[in-house]
Amino acid sequence: MSIDKFFARISKFQSANSSSQNSPLFRENVNHSENSPNNDEQSQEVDVNSLKADPAKRLAILKYHPNHRDTVRRAYIQKSPCQPRNHNFPQTEMSGALRRFNFKWFYDYPDWLEYSVSSDAAFCLPCYLFKDEDVHQRGGDVFSSRGFRSWNKKDRFGIHVGGPNSDHYKAKKKCEDLMRQSQSIQVALDKQSSQAKMEYRIRLIASIKVVRFLLGQGMAFRGHDEGISSSNRGNFLELLRYHTEICDEDVATVLRKAPKNNQLTSPAVQKEIIRACAIETAKVIIKDLNGDYFSVLVDESRDVSCKEQMALVLRYVDRRGFVMERFIGILHVRDTSASSLKESIASLLAQHSLSMSYIRGQCYDGASNMQGQFNGLKALIQRENRSAHSVHCFSHQLQLTLVGISKKCDEVAGVVNLVSAVLNVVGASFKRRDELRDAQILKVQKALEVGDLQTGRGQNQELGLARPSDTRWGSHFKSFVNFILLFDSIIDVLDIVGTDAESSDERWKARGFLDACLKFEFVFMLHFMKNILSITNELNAALQRKEQDIVNAMLLVGVAKKRLQTTRDTGWDSLIDDVLAFCIKHDIEIPRFDSFYVFRGKSRRKVAEYTVLHHYRVEVFYKVIDWQLQELNSRFNEVTSDLLHGMVCLSPSQSFANFDIEKIMRLATLYPDDFTEYDLVELRCQLENYIVDVGSEDIRFSSLNGIGDLSKKLVETKKHLVYSHVYRLIRFSLLLPVATASVERAFSAMKFIKTDLRNRMEDGFLNDCLITFKERDVFVCISDDDIMTTFQNMKTRRGQLD
């Protein structure tokens, strides 16, 4: 080799090293290995959670540092080739005819063929991972560089595969050798006996069991510092010691004689085990989805470290006909624009070989970046997928009805603001909370002594101060109920604050709130809004059930409207009786209902032309209920759409009383990518036979309550195979989401996991912990062997399994 070529190769190696260090896929690791504390190459690690799933967007394998390439290769091999089988592949004109990628090619070449949704091109995974360097220098073949797009030349796939000595076969053989750790150099240099392998397996299982317990409980592993360099013993080592004490003597002996520098107890290995647990959990969920249609539920929330996180939940119908909602990941989004969120969703779906073309429903809150008519997230997805129908979260809309009424009615706004302000004053310090608690205990004791209350399990429990919030569903109802139940105690605390508070501002504020609470108007509005919200609160609780379908949700909205109308017609007398009894009990002055009403804040010489009774009954009672009904009608406008009218016709309620073939046919036309003209002809024929069969002939379908029950029964009786087009429409009806409650539950779990003490959690670590914690019912069914296999395949390990 000439001296010029030698320095040329040195220069190229340095360039590759520099580019890998500047890559955003690497993150600085503050600790160094105990065995090589000054090794800079060990001080960085590749973030496998950030690896691009789309083949066209991946970083070239040679741009990674040589020490990290095998880690990247293993990560991609474990994920399997990117094969979005359910994607709606676009057509391209070639040689005078429209051609496109055929998803059946994935079955012909399952172990290497990949497809890029972004570039509409085919790639080869083994060639991307192991194409020889000199081949890359020559530009490589199209399957590992630019991507193959000549869909009219299927024979090129076979030409690419070639014979046993082809570049493709060599790359594929290298993939197999990489995952076969028993043949690696590291293992060859470190031969292990059967006894050593057995001991390694015992230690690994012990670590996995401890990790599973901590993940299931959402507990920290090493206290506040869970970094790789952490020296905290934390929960992991303490539980491992406890596990050693309670297990069999043979196992305990193996665990006790483990070396002090046992790698299986290091923070880095713990995170790899956690990652393996999350991978296996996601695999089970995607397997349950079975490549079928799904809906997406998306929302954003800020975590404790002020990072904006986007959570994604999939809603689908499983093989049994049951509706499932599964959390599949959370992403840190730096930009909350609609285009950025769409790209993040596509990226997260691509990691699981899912395509946005199989989305059949969307559900978001009312934010403009989500619901924007032209550039919102739902509009961007619908431009790409006409069948991805969107629903504004019903629970969010229900909460907004109260906000809308508050803007229209001063009395409603007044009671909402006063309750919130009083609860803030009473709960401002632990001392005031203790005073409230003591006052409540005294009231309960006195009531028990005179016989007003009864003792029993679960009765007379301590009540908390639930502060109302416009964004927290059902919070206003709980606040009003607790305010009524704690009224005496709250008044006592306000009286104490108004007398003993240190600052004059606090004293005057407490006295003002005390005077306002002891007025008839406040008591009337408090009881009135409690009665109104009790109706919508039941609806809110029903909407948040995972299995809730859009048809039943519409029926529940209709029930709420009827109850509100009934309250308007016949509810005045019972309301005024409750208010008068409350005022008498608490010595609150009751106005004369036949006197003229005086507007608040005006001179008594400026009275209204109507009486006090007319004001509370007509100007408040009737108007607020009318406004509530108006808000429900305007916000739940999906009820009047052709989409939901067609879905109602599929309902089995009252022996398929709403069945209408024409409306169902119009519903099918709203899914143009799923029903061709020929399918529509078949659908009409199936519907005619279907209604005779399940509507009158088969008694097993006579007592079903909703579309969810219908779906289960069709699968149970195997009739979903007979009426395949009808069952597809039923599944689409079930896929349409009702509320984003599952996403909100994921954020609640995030607050439980990422706390103030764990506010430095990395995004990938948070995602792995959250998947296993949120989907615990899936996680507990995964075997230790599956987790061990995934863990072992992440990289070459010194310890080997039998």
C-alpha positions in Angstrom: 0.0 0.0 0.0 1.4 3.4 -0.9 1.8 6.1 1.7 -0.8 8.3 0.0 -3.5 5.6 0.1 -2.6 4.9 3.8 -3.2 8.6 4.8 -6.3 8.7 2.6 -7.8 5.8 4.6 -6.8 7.5 7.9 -8.5 10.7 6.8 -11.7 8.9 5.8 -11.9 7.0 9.2 -11.5 10.3 11.0 -14.2 11.9 8.9 -16.6 9.0 9.7 -15.7 9.2 13.4 -16.4 12.9 13.5 -19.8 12.6 11.7 -20.9 9.9 14.1 -20.1 12.0 17.1 -22.1 14.9 15.7 -25.1 12.7 14.9 -28.2 13.5 16.9 -28.7 9.8 17.4 -25.8 9.8 20.0 -26.1 11.2 23.5 -23.4 11.8 26.0 -23.1 9.3 28.8 -21.6 10.8 31.9 -20.2 7.6 33.3 -17.4 5.4 32.0 -17.0 1.7 32.3 -15.4 0.5 35.5 -13.0 -1.6 33.5 -12.1 1.2 31.0 -12.7 4.5 32.7 -10.8 6.6 30.1 -12.2 5.0 27.0 -14.0 7.8 25.0 -15.5 5.3 22.6 -17.5 3.8 25.5 -18.6 7.2 26.7 -21.3 7.4 24.0 -24.1 5.1 23.1 -26.6 5.0 20.3 -30.2 5.7 21.2 -32.0 2.8 19.5 -35.3 4.4 20.3 -34.5 7.2 17.9 -33.7 4.9 15.0 -35.8 5.7 11.9 -38.2 3.0 10.9 -38.7 4.3 7.4 -35.8 2.9 5.2 -35.6 6.1 3.1 -35.0 8.2 6.2 -32.3 6.1 7.9 -28.7 7.2 8.4 -26.2 5.3 6.3 -24.8 2.4 8.4 -21.2 3.6 7.6 -21.9 7.0 9.2 -22.2 5.3 12.6 -19.1 4.9 14.7 -17.5 1.4 14.1 -18.0 0.4 17.7 -21.8 1.2 17.5 -22.7 -0.3 14.1 -23.4 -3.8 15.5 -25.8 -2.2 18.1 -27.7 -0.5 15.3 -27.7 -3.6 13.2 -29.1 -5.7 16.1 -31.8 -3.1 16.8 -33.0 -3.1 13.2 -32.9 -6.9 12.9 -34.9 -7.2 16.1 -37.5 -4.8 14.7 -37.8 -6.9 11.6 -38.1 -5.4 8.1 -40.4 -2.4 7.7 -43.4 -4.0 6.0 -46.6 -1.8 6.2 -48.8 -4.5 4.8 -52.0 -2.4 5.4 -50.7 0.7 3.6 -52.7 2.1 0.7 -49.9 2.0 -1.9 -50.0 4.8 -4.4 -50.2 4.2 -8.2 -47.6 5.4 -10.6 -47.8 5.5 -14.4 -45.2 3.2 -16.0 -45.1 2.3 -19.7 -48.6 3.6 -20.2 -50.2 1.7 -17.3 -50.7 2.5 -13.6 -48.5 0.3 -11.4 -47.9 0.1 -7.6 -46.2 -1.9 -5.0 -48.0 -5.2 -4.2 -48.2 -6.1 -0.6 -48.1 -9.8 -1.5 -44.4 -9.4 -2.3 -43.9 -9.1 1.5 -45.0 -12.8 1.7 -42.7 -13.7 -1.1 -39.7 -12.1 0.6 -40.6 -11.8 4.3 -37.1 -11.7 5.7 -35.5 -8.8 3.8 -38.0 -6.8 1.7 -38.9 -3.3 3.1 -41.1 -0.5 1.9 -40.7 3.2 2.4 -44.0 5.1 2.8 -42.3 8.5 2.4 -40.5 7.7 -0.9 -42.7 4.9 -2.3 -39.7 2.7 -2.8 -38.6 -0.8 -1.9 -35.4 -1.6 0.1 -33.4 -4.5 1.3 -32.7 -4.6 5.1 -29.7 -7.0 5.1 -28.0 -5.1 2.3 -28.5 -1.8 4.1 -26.9 -3.3 7.3 -24.0 -5.3 5.8 -23.3 -4.1 2.3 -19.6 -4.2 1.8 -17.8 -0.9 2.1 -16.4 -1.1 -1.4 -19.9 -1.7 -2.8 -21.0 1.5 -1.0 -18.1 3.3 -2.5 -19.3 2.3 -6.0 -22.7 3.6 -5.2 -24.2 0.2 -4.2 -27.3 -1.3 -5.8 -30.7 0.4 -5.8 -32.1 -1.7 -2.9 -29.6 -0.4 -0.4 -29.3 3.2 -1.6 -31.9 5.0 -3.6 -34.7 2.4 -3.4 -36.4 0.3 -6.1 -39.5 1.8 -7.8 -40.0 -0.2 -11.0 -43.1 -2.0 -10.0 -43.6 -3.4 -13.5 -40.4 -5.4 -13.1 -41.0 -7.8 -10.3 -38.2 -10.1 -11.7 -35.7 -7.6 -10.3 -36.4 -8.9 -6.8 -35.1 -12.3 -7.8 -32.2 -10.8 -9.6 -31.3 -8.9 -6.5 -31.4 -12.1 -4.4 -29.1 -13.8 -6.9 -27.2 -17.0 -6.1 -25.4 -18.3 -3.1 -22.4 -16.0 -3.8 -24.4 -12.9 -4.3 -23.9 -9.7 -2.2 -27.4 -10.2 -0.9 -26.8 -13.7 0.4 -23.5 -12.6 2.0 -25.3 -9.7 3.8 -28.1 -12.1 4.9 -25.5 -14.6 6.2 -23.9 -11.8 8.2 -27.2 -10.9 9.8 -27.7 -14.5 10.9 -24.1 -14.7 12.2 -24.6 -11.4 14.2 -27.7 -12.7 16.0 -26.0 -16.1 16.6 -24.0 -15.1 19.6 -22.5 -18.5 20.2 -20.3 -18.0 17.2 -19.1 -14.5 18.1 -15.5 -13.7 18.9 -16.4 -12.5 22.3 -18.0 -15.8 23.2 -15.1 -17.8 21.6 -12.6 -16.0 23.8 -14.8 -16.6 26.9 -15.8 -20.2 26.8 -18.4 -21.1 29.5 -19.3 -24.4 31.0 -22.8 -25.6 31.3 -22.7 -24.7 35.0 -21.7 -21.1 34.2 -24.5 -20.8 31.7 -27.0 -22.1 34.2 -25.8 -19.6 36.8 -26.0 -16.8 34.3 -29.6 -17.8 33.5 -30.5 -17.9 37.2 -29.1 -14.4 37.8 -30.8 -13.0 34.7 -34.2 -14.4 35.6 -33.8 -12.9 39.1 -33.0 -9.5 37.6 -36.0 -9.8 35.2 -38.4 -10.7 38.0 -37.3 -7.6 40.0 -37.6 -5.4 37.0 -41.1 -6.8 36.2 -42.2 -6.0 39.8 -40.9 -2.4 39.7 -42.3 -1.7 36.3 -45.7 -3.1 37.3 -45.8 -0.8 40.4 -44.3 2.2 38.6 -41.5 2.4 41.1 -38.1 4.0 40.8 -35.2 1.6 40.3 -32.4 3.6 42.0 -34.1 6.5 43.8 -33.9 10.0 42.3 -30.8 9.2 40.1 -31.3 6.4 37.7 -28.5 7.3 35.3 -26.0 4.7 34.2 -23.4 6.2 36.5 -25.8 6.1 39.6 -24.3 4.5 42.7 -27.6 4.4 44.5 -28.7 1.0 45.7 -32.3 1.9 45.4 -35.3 -0.4 45.1 -33.7 -2.8 42.6 -30.9 -4.0 44.7 -33.0 -4.2 47.8 -35.6 -6.3 46.1 -33.0 -8.5 44.6 -31.6 -9.1 48.1 -35.1 -9.9 49.3 -35.7 -12.2 46.3 -32.4 -14.0 47.3 -33.7 -14.6 50.8 -37.1 -16.1 49.8 -36.1 -18.2 46.8 -34.9 -21.9 46.8 -31.7 -22.6 48.5 -29.9 -23.7 45.3 -31.0 -20.5 43.5 -30.1 -18.4 46.5 -26.6 -19.9 46.6 -26.0 -18.9 43.0 -27.3 -15.4 43.6 -25.1 -15.0 46.7 -21.9 -16.0 45.0 -22.4 -13.5 42.1 -19.4 -11.2 41.7 -19.6 -7.7 43.2 -19.3 -6.2 39.7 -22.1 -8.4 38.4 -23.2 -6.7 35.2 -26.8 -7.9 35.5 -27.3 -5.5 38.4 -25.8 -2.4 36.7 -28.1 0.5 35.7 -27.2 0.1 32.0 -28.3 -3.6 32.0 -31.4 -2.7 33.9 -32.4 -0.3 31.2 -31.8 -2.9 28.5 -34.0 -5.4 30.4 -36.7 -2.6 30.6 -36.3 -2.0 26.9 -36.7 -5.7 26.2 -39.9 -5.7 28.3 -41.3 -2.8 26.4 -40.5 -4.4 23.0 -42.2 -7.6 23.9 -45.3 -5.8 25.3 -45.6 -3.8 22.0 -45.2 -7.0 20.0 -48.1 -8.6 21.7 -50.3 -5.5 21.1 -49.4 -5.3 17.4 -49.9 -9.1 17.1 -53.4 -8.7 18.6 -54.1 -5.9 16.1 -53.4 -8.5 13.4 -52.7 -6.0 10.6 -56.3 -4.8 10.8 -57.9 -1.3 10.7 -57.5 1.0 13.7 -58.2 4.5 15.0 -55.8 6.9 16.7 -56.4 8.8 19.9 -53.8 11.6 20.4 -53.3 14.3 22.9 -50.4 16.4 24.3 -49.4 17.2 27.9 -46.4 18.7 29.6 -44.5 16.5 32.0 -42.8 17.5 35.3 -39.7 18.6 33.5 -41.7 20.9 31.2 -41.3 18.7 28.1 -44.3 18.5 25.8 -45.2 14.9 25.4 -47.5 13.4 22.8 -49.3 10.1 23.7 -50.7 7.7 21.1 -53.4 5.1 21.7 -54.7 2.6 19.2 -58.4 1.6 19.1 -59.2 -1.6 17.2 -61.4 -4.7 17.1 -59.7 -7.9 18.0 -60.3 -11.4 16.6 -63.0 -12.0 19.2 -65.0 -8.9 18.1 -64.0 -7.0 21.3 -63.1 -3.3 21.2 -59.6 -2.7 22.5 -57.7 0.6 23.3 -54.0 0.1 23.7 -51.3 2.6 24.5 -48.3 2.1 22.2 -46.0 5.0 22.9 -45.2 8.5 24.0 -43.0 11.0 22.2 -41.3 14.2 23.1 -42.4 16.8 20.5 -40.5 20.0 20.2 -43.0 21.5 17.8 -46.7 21.1 18.4 -47.8 22.3 14.9 -50.2 20.0 13.0 -47.5 18.9 10.4 -45.0 18.1 13.1 -47.5 16.0 15.1 -48.5 14.2 11.9 -44.9 13.3 11.2 -44.5 12.1 14.8 -47.6 9.9 14.6 -46.4 8.4 11.2 -42.9 7.8 12.7 -44.4 6.0 15.8 -46.7 3.9 13.6 -43.8 3.0 11.2 -41.8 1.6 14.2 -44.5 -1.1 14.3 -44.9 -1.5 10.5 -48.3 0.3 10.6 -49.5 2.7 8.0 -51.6 5.8 8.3 -53.7 4.5 5.3 -55.4 2.0 7.7 -56.6 4.7 10.1 -60.4 4.6 10.2 -61.0 7.1 13.0 -59.4 10.0 14.8 -60.2 11.5 18.2 -58.7 14.7 19.6 -59.6 17.6 21.9 -60.6 21.0 20.7 -57.2 22.6 20.2 -56.8 24.4 16.9 -53.7 22.4 15.9 -55.9 19.3 16.2 -59.3 20.4 15.0 -58.3 23.1 12.5 -60.6 22.8 9.4 -57.9 23.4 6.8 -54.5 22.9 8.5 -55.4 21.0 11.6 -54.0 17.5 12.3 -57.3 15.8 11.4 -57.4 17.7 8.1 -53.9 16.7 7.2 -54.6 13.1 7.9 -57.9 13.2 6.0 -56.1 14.6 2.9 -54.0 11.5 2.9 -56.7 9.1 4.0 -60.3 9.9 3.1 -61.7 7.3 5.4 -60.0 8.6 8.6 -63.2 10.2 10.0 -62.7 12.5 13.0 -64.6 12.9 16.2 -64.2 15.7 18.7 -63.8 14.1 22.1 -67.3 13.8 23.6 -66.1 14.2 27.1 -64.2 17.4 26.2 -67.3 18.8 24.4 -69.4 18.0 27.4 -67.0 19.9 29.7 -67.1 22.9 27.3 -70.9 23.1 27.6 -70.5 24.4 31.2 -67.8 26.8 30.0 -70.2 28.0 27.3 -73.1 28.5 29.8 -70.7 30.4 32.1 -70.0 32.9 29.4 -73.8 33.4 28.8 -75.1 33.5 32.3 -73.6 35.7 35.0 -75.2 33.7 37.8 -73.5 30.4 36.6 -70.2 32.2 36.2 -70.6 33.7 39.7 -71.2 30.4 41.5 -68.3 28.6 39.6 -65.9 31.4 40.4 -67.0 31.8 44.0 -66.7 28.0 44.7 -63.2 27.9 43.1 -62.1 31.0 45.1 -63.4 29.7 48.4 -61.8 26.4 48.0 -58.5 28.1 47.2 -58.7 30.1 50.4 -59.8 27.2 52.6 -57.2 24.9 51.1 -54.4 27.5 51.0 -52.4 25.9 53.9 -52.2 22.8 55.9 -53.5 24.7 59.0 -56.7 25.7 57.3 -57.1 22.1 56.0 -56.7 20.8 59.5 -59.3 23.3 60.7 -61.7 22.1 58.0 -61.0 18.5 58.9 -61.6 19.1 62.6 -64.8 21.0 62.0 -66.0 18.2 59.8 -65.3 15.6 62.5 -67.2 17.6 65.1 -70.2 17.9 62.8 -70.2 14.1 62.1 -69.9 13.3 65.7 -72.9 15.6 66.6 -75.0 14.1 63.8 -74.2 10.6 65.0 -75.2 11.5 68.6 -78.6 12.9 67.6 -79.2 10.1 65.1 -79.0 12.1 61.9 -76.3 9.8 60.5 -75.9 6.1 60.6 -72.6 4.2 61.1 -71.5 1.5 58.7 -68.7 0.4 56.4 -67.8 3.0 53.9 -70.1 5.7 55.4 -69.2 9.1 56.8 -65.8 9.2 55.0 -63.6 12.2 55.0 -64.3 14.5 52.1 -61.6 16.4 50.1 -61.5 19.7 48.4 -61.9 19.0 44.7 -61.1 22.2 42.9 -63.0 22.7 39.7 -61.2 23.1 36.4 -62.4 23.8 32.9 -60.0 21.0 31.5 -60.7 18.3 34.2 -63.8 16.4 33.3 -66.4 16.1 36.0 -64.5 18.3 38.4 -67.2 20.9 38.8 -69.9 18.4 39.8 -67.6 16.9 42.5 -66.7 20.4 43.8 -70.4 21.4 44.1 -71.4 18.2 45.9 -68.5 18.5 48.4 -69.2 22.2 48.9 -72.8 21.3 49.9 -71.7 18.5 52.2 -68.9 20.6 53.8 -70.9 23.8 53.9 -70.9 24.2 57.7 -67.2 23.4 58.0 -66.3 25.7 55.2 -68.3 28.6 56.8 -66.5 27.9 60.1 -63.0 28.1 58.4 -63.9 31.3 56.5 -65.1 32.8 59.8 -61.8 31.9 61.5 -59.7 33.2 58.6 -61.7 36.4 58.5 -60.9 37.0 62.2 -57.4 35.5 62.7 -55.6 35.9 59.3 -52.4 37.9 59.5 -52.9 40.2 56.6 -55.9 42.5 56.2 -56.3 41.4 52.5 -56.9 37.8 53.6 -59.3 38.9 56.3 -61.3 41.1 54.0 -61.3 38.5 51.3 -62.5 35.8 53.7 -65.3 38.0 55.0 -66.4 38.8 51.5 -66.6 35.2 50.6 -68.4 34.4 53.9 -71.1 37.0 53.1 -71.5 35.8 49.6 -71.9 32.1 50.7 -74.6 33.0 53.2 -76.9 34.5 50.5 -79.9 32.8 49.0 -78.8 33.4 45.4 -75.6 31.4 46.0 -77.4 28.6 47.7 -79.9 28.4 44.9 -77.3 28.4 42.1 -75.2 25.8 44.0 -78.1 23.3 44.3 -79.3 24.1 40.8 -76.0 23.5 39.1 -75.4 20.4 41.2 -78.7 19.0 39.8 -77.9 19.9 36.2 -74.3 18.6 36.4 -75.5 15.3 38.0 -77.2 14.5 34.7 -74.1 15.4 32.5 -71.8 13.7 35.0 -73.4 10.4 34.5 -73.0 10.9 30.7 -69.4 11.9 31.2 -68.6 8.7 33.2 -70.3 6.5 30.5 -68.4 8.2 27.7 -65.0 7.4 29.3 -65.5 3.6 29.2 -63.0 2.0 26.8 -65.6 -0.2 25.1 -68.0 2.6 24.5 -69.1 2.9 20.9 -70.3 6.0 19.0 -73.8 4.8 18.5 -74.4 4.1 22.2 -72.7 7.4 23.0 -75.3 9.2 20.8 -78.1 7.4 22.6 -76.6 8.5 25.9 -76.5 12.1 24.8 -80.1 11.8 23.8 -81.0 10.4 27.2 -79.2 13.4 28.9 -81.2 15.8 26.7 -84.5 14.1 27.7 -83.6 14.2 31.4 -82.7 17.9 31.1 -86.1 18.6 29.5 -87.9 16.6 32.2 -86.1 18.7 34.8 -87.2 21.8 33.1 -90.8 20.6 33.0 -91.2 19.1 36.5 -88.0 19.7 38.5 -88.7 23.2 39.9 -90.7 22.2 42.9 -88.2 19.7 44.2 -85.3 22.1 43.6 -86.9 25.0 45.5 -87.9 22.6 48.4 -84.2 21.5 48.8 -83.0 25.1 48.6 -85.5 26.3 51.3 -84.7 23.4 53.6 -80.9 24.1 53.2 -81.4 27.8 54.0 -83.6 27.1 57.1 -81.0 24.6 58.3 -78.1 27.1 58.0 -80.0 30.3 59.0 -79.8 31.9 55.6 -82.3 34.7 54.8 -85.0 33.7 52.3 -86.3 36.5 50.1 -90.1 37.1 49.6 -90.9 35.5 46.3 -93.8 37.9 45.6 -91.7 41.0 45.9 -90.0 42.7 43.0 -86.5 41.5 42.2 -83.6 44.0 42.7 -80.7 43.6 40.5 -77.4 43.0 42.3 -75.2 46.0 42.5 -78.0 48.5 41.7 -80.0 50.9 43.8 -83.1 49.4 45.4 -85.0 52.2 43.6 -84.0 50.5 40.3 -86.0 47.3 40.6 -87.0 44.8 37.9 -90.5 44.6 36.5 -90.9 41.0 37.6 -90.9 39.2 41.0 -88.1 37.3 42.7 -90.0 34.0 41.9 -90.1 35.0 38.2 -86.4 35.8 38.2 -85.2 32.5 39.7 -87.7 30.3 37.8 -87.8 32.0 34.4 -84.6 34.1 34.1 -82.4 31.5 35.7 -83.9 28.0 35.9 -85.5 27.9 32.4 -82.9 29.9 30.7 -79.9 27.9 32.0 -81.5 24.6 31.0 -82.4 26.0 27.6 -78.8 27.1 27.1 -77.5 23.7 28.3 -79.7 22.0 25.7 -78.6 24.5 23.1 -74.9 23.8 23.9 -75.4 20.1 23.7 -77.1 20.4 20.3 -74.5 22.7 18.9 -71.4 20.9 20.2 -72.6 17.3 19.5 -73.3 18.1 15.8 -71.9 14.6 14.8 -75.3 13.2 15.8 -76.9 14.7 12.7 -74.3 13.5 10.2 -74.9 10.8 7.6 -72.0 8.9 9.0 -73.6 8.3 12.4 -77.1 8.0 11.0 -75.9 5.0 9.0 -74.2 3.5 12.1 -77.4 3.8 14.1 -79.1 1.6 11.5 -76.7 -1.2 12.3 -77.6 -1.2 16.0 -79.4 -4.4 17.1 -81.4 -2.6 19.8 -85.1 -3.5 19.9 -84.7 -6.3 17.4 -82.9 -4.1 14.8 -85.7 -1.5 14.8 -83.6 1.2 13.2 -82.4 -1.0 10.3 -82.4 0.9 7.0 -80.6 -0.5 4.0 -80.4 2.8 2.1 -78.8 4.6 5.0 -76.3 1.8 5.5 -75.4 1.9 1.8 -74.8 5.7 2.1 -72.6 4.9 5.1 -70.5 2.5 3.0 -69.9 5.2 0.3 -68.2 7.2 3.0 -65.4 4.6 3.0 -64.4 4.7 -0.7 -61.1 3.0 -0.1 -62.8 -0.1 1.4 -65.8 -0.6 -0.8 -65.5 -0.8 -4.6 -68.6 -0.7 -6.9 -68.7 -4.5 -6.9 -68.4 -4.6 -3.1 -71.4 -2.3 -2.8 -73.5 -4.7 -4.9 -72.4 -7.6 -2.7 -73.1 -5.5 0.4 -76.7 -4.9 -0.6 -77.3 -8.6 -1.2 -75.7 -9.4 2.2 -77.8 -6.8 4.0 -81.0 -8.3 2.6 -80.0 -11.8 3.8 -78.5 -10.5 7.0 -81.6 -8.7 8.4 -83.7 -11.8 7.7 -81.2 -14.1 9.4 -80.2 -12.2 12.5 -83.4 -10.0 12.7 -86.0 -12.8 12.9 -84.6 -16.3 12.2 -81.7 -16.5 14.8 -82.9 -16.0 18.3 -79.3 -15.6 19.6 -79.4 -12.1 18.2 -82.7 -11.1 19.8 -81.5 -9.6 23.1 -78.4 -7.7 22.1 -78.0 -4.2 23.4 -75.5 -2.5 21.2 -73.1 -2.7 18.3 -70.4 -4.0 20.6 -72.5 -7.0 21.6 -73.4 -7.6 18.0 -69.8 -7.7 16.9 -69.0 -10.3 19.6 -72.0 -12.4 18.7 -71.2 -12.4 15.0 -67.7 -13.7 15.7 -69.0 -16.2 18.2 -71.5 -17.6 15.6 -69.0 -17.4 12.7 -71.4 -15.2 10.8 -68.8 -12.5 10.4 -67.4 -14.7 7.7 -70.7 -15.1 6.0 -71.6 -11.4 6.1 -68.0 -10.0 5.7 -69.0 -6.6 4.2 -71.6 -6.0 6.9 -69.2 -7.0 9.6 -66.6 -4.6 8.1 -69.1 -1.7 8.5 -69.8 -2.8 12.1 -66.1 -2.8 12.9 -65.8 0.7 11.4 -68.6 1.8 13.6 -66.8 0.4 16.7 -63.5 2.0 15.6 -64.9 5.5 15.6 -63.7 6.8 19.0 -65.9 8.5 21.6 -63.4 10.1 24.0 -59.7 10.5 24.6 -60.0 9.1 28.1 -57.4 6.4 27.4 -54.9 9.1 26.5 -55.7 11.0 29.6 -55.1 7.9 31.7 -51.7 7.5 30.0 -50.8 11.1 31.1 -52.0 10.3 34.6 -49.7 7.3 34.6 -46.9 9.5 33.3 -47.3 11.8 36.3 -47.1 8.7 38.5 -43.9 7.5 36.9 -42.0 10.7 36.1 -42.2 12.5 39.4 -40.3 15.5 40.8 -37.6 13.1 42.1 -37.3 11.4 38.7 -37.6 14.5 36.5 -34.4 13.7 34.7 -35.8 10.5 33.0 -34.7 10.2 29.4 -37.5 10.1 26.9 -36.8 6.5 25.8 -36.7 5.3 29.4 -40.0 7.1 30.1 -41.6 5.5 27.1 -40.5 2.0 28.0 -41.6 2.3 31.6 -44.9 3.8 30.6 -45.8 1.1 28.1 -45.2 -1.7 30.6 -47.0 0.2 33.4 -50.0 1.3 31.4 -50.5 -2.1 29.7 -49.8 -4.2 32.7 -52.5 -6.8 31.8 -50.4 -7.5 28.6 -47.1 -7.3 30.3 -47.8 -9.9 33.0 -48.7 -12.4 30.3 -45.2 -12.2 28.6 -42.9 -15.0 29.6 -39.5 -14.5 31.1 -38.0 -16.6 28.2 -39.3 -14.1 25.6 -37.8 -11.2 27.6 -34.5 -13.1 28.0 -34.3 -13.8 24.2 -34.9 -10.1 23.3 -32.4 -9.0 25.9 -29.7 -11.4 24.7 -30.2 -10.3 21.1 -29.6 -6.7 21.8 -25.9 -7.1 21.7 -23.1 -9.6 22.1 -23.0 -10.6 25.8 -20.3 -12.4 27.7 -22.9 -14.4 29.6 -24.7 -17.1 27.4 -27.9 -19.0 27.8 -28.2 -22.8 27.3 
